[in-house]
Amino acid sequence: MVRPMKARLAVLGVLLAVGPAWADEVEAKLDAVASVHGDAGAWAVAGYRMGEHALKTLGLKRGSFSLAVHHQSPRTVRFACIADGAQAATGASVGRLQLSFTEAPLEKLVTVYSNKDTGKAIKLRPTAAFMKKFMEVPREKARIAGREAMTMSDAEVFETVP
């Protein structure tokens, strides 16, 4: 469970240590997630972080029509939030026929990012530690948890699925 005061102090310490420009970048990314999802909670931020990583790995830019994103997860808000985060990061959407969702059990949770031109793909999912940490965050603490998730390392947030 996220301890609100401890989490706020940890994030504040990181932001003060790296400076205001980085803090502004974090807030801009949280706003990008919120513009698609309505809020910038940890689960949507995880999808955003995975989407950013996938674009770099696949050599694509945000908005590329060469990208396909397929998210599979339980039909539960926290897990489905990942797809909205992926949309915020990549520009893929259902209307552009690039983003799809399939209901699946938790043990099959994965988001697959594919470059349709090259056939290259990467499969990502939140780490077990991330899922444990953010499983029960109350909705009113979403932005605080999202800010913390945005400042964590990639390895703390997600992992590649073989």
N, C-alpha and C positions, 0 to 999 in steps of 0.2 A: 504494500500500500504506500502511496506517495504521502510523505509527511509535508503538508503545505509549507510551513515556515522553514523547515530545513531545506526543502526544494527551492524555495524562493531565494534563500540566502546563498545556496550553492550556485544558482543561475546568476544571481547578482554578482557574485565573486568572479565568475567567468567573464561576464560582460565588462566589469570594471578592469579586469586584467588585460583584456585584448583591445579595449578601446571602443569609442562611440561608433566608428564606422562599421565595425563588425556587428555591434548591437543593432544598428539601423538595418543591416542586411538580414539579420535574424527576424526582426519585426516585419520587414518587407516580405520575407518568405512566409511568415505566419499569416500575413494579410492575404497573400496569394492563395494559401490553402483555404482560408475563411471565405474568400470570394467564390470559391467553387462549393465548398462544403457547408458553409454557414458558421462554422467555428473552426478553430485550429487546435483540436485535441490531439493527444499523443498518437492515436491510431491513424488519423488522416495525415499527420506529420510523417509517420513511418512510411506511408504510401508515397508521400512527396519525396522523401529521402531515397526510397528505392527507385522511384522514377528518375530522379536526377542521376543516380548511379547507372541505371540502365541506359540512359541516353549517352552518357560518356562511353560506356562499354561497347555499345552498338555503333558508335560514331554518328549519331543522329542529333539534330537540333530540335528544340521544342517546336511543335507544330508540324513536324515532318509527316507527310502522308505515307511514308515508308514504314512507319511504326504501327505495330499491332500490340494491344495489351489485353491479356485475358486473366481475369482475377477469379479464383475459386476459393470459396470459404463458406462457413456456416452462414445461414441467412439471419445474422445477428448484427445489430447496428455497429458495434465496435469493429468487427471484422470487415464488414462492408465499407466502413469508412476508409479503409486502405485504398479502395478503388477510386474514391473521390480525390485522395491525395495524389494518386498516380495521374489522374486527369489534370490536377492543378500543375504538376511538374512537367508533364509531357505535352499537354494540349490535345491528347487523344480524347475522343468522346464517343458516346453511343451514336450520336447524330452523324458523325463522320465515319461511322462503321469501323472504328478502330478499337473501341473499348467494349469488352463483353464480360459478363458475370455468369458463373455457374455455381449453383449451390453444391457444397461438398462438406464432408465432416471435418472437424478441426485438424485431425492428423493429415489431411490433404490440403491444408491451407497453403496457397502459393499464388504468386503473381508472375505470369510469364510475359516477358517483353521480347518482341521479335522484330527484326529488320526484314520486311517482306522482300526487299531487293536482294539481300545477300543470303537469307535463310538463317542467319545467326540469331541465336536466342539466349536469353538469360532468365533463370528462374530464381526468384527471391521470396523470402518469407521473414517475418519478424523472428528474432531470437527467442528462445524459451525464457531467458532472463527479462527481456523486454515485455513479453506477454505477462509474466508474473508481476512485474513492477507496475504495469498500467492497467491490469485487468479490472480493478474496482474503483477507478477514479470517478468521483461524482461529477456530473455535468457542469456544475458551477465552477469547478476547478480545471476545466478543459484547457483553457489558454495557458495556464501555469504549467500543466503537464506537457502541453505541446511545445512550449518554450524549452522545457527541460529536454524533451526528445530531440528538438532541433539542435541542441548544443552537445549532444552525445556523439561519440564516434560512430562511424558506419558499423563497425563490428559489434557495438553494443545494441544497435537498432535492428539490423537485418543480417541474414546470412544467405549464401548461395545454396540452392538445392541442386544436388547432382542430377 
